[in-house]
């Protein structure tokens, strides 16, 4: 599946997107797999309360299932101004 990173998440990981092979059933399991990859992922996903996730461009939760999902995007909360 395609995994996209935005704002400071992208800066910490160092890439805007990548294709990830995963056996994760939920977003949280995917996060755990990513954290285990390298230190830069562990740092980026250290505090998931500071992150939002979208599945196939729809805002979702970290306990959401990944079955059938083609794109996961991680980004900080949006603020208005």
N, C-alpha and C positions, 0 to 999 in steps of 0.2 A: 504494500500500500504506500501511497505517497504521504510523507509527513512534512508539514510546513512549519516553519518557525518565524515569528515576527518580533520586531522591536528588540528589547534586550535579550530575549530568549535566543534569537538569531545571533546576536553579538556574542553571547557566551558559548554557544555551540560552534559558531564559525561558518555555518552554511545556512542558506535560506530554505532549502528543501532537500529531501533525500528519499530514496525508495527503501523501505524497510520490510524485510521478511520477518514475520512474527507469528508466534503461536498464541499470543495474548487473546484472551476472551473479552476483556474489558479495557477501557482506556487506562485505568490504574495499573493493570498488568503490563500494558505497553510502556507506561512510565517507568515501572520497575525494571523492565528489560533495558530501556534506554539508560537509566541511572547506572546499571551494571556495566555498560559499555566502556566508558572512560570518565575521567574526573570532570571534564567539561560538561558532560551530560548530568552528572551528579550535582554539580553546582547549579546548572540551569533549572533542574527539577527539585532542588532542595526544599523549597516551600511552595507546594502546589496551591496553597490558599492565595498565592499571589498570581495565579494563572487562570486562564479560561481556556476552554477547548471547544472546537467546532468539528463536527463529523459531517463530511460532505456538505460543507458550508452552512450547517445549522448548529447554533449554539447548543451545547450538550453538557452533561455532567461526567465526572471522572468514573462513575460506576456504570456508565453506559456500555452496552455490548458493542463489539466491533464486527460482528457477523455481517457481511455484505458491504461494509464500509470501504470506500476506495481512497478517501482523503481524510487525514486528521491534521488539524491546525492548532498550534499552541501559541497563545499570545497573552500579554498582560491585560487587565481590565481596561476598558475604554473610559476616558473621562471627557466630559463636555467642556465647552468653553465659549 
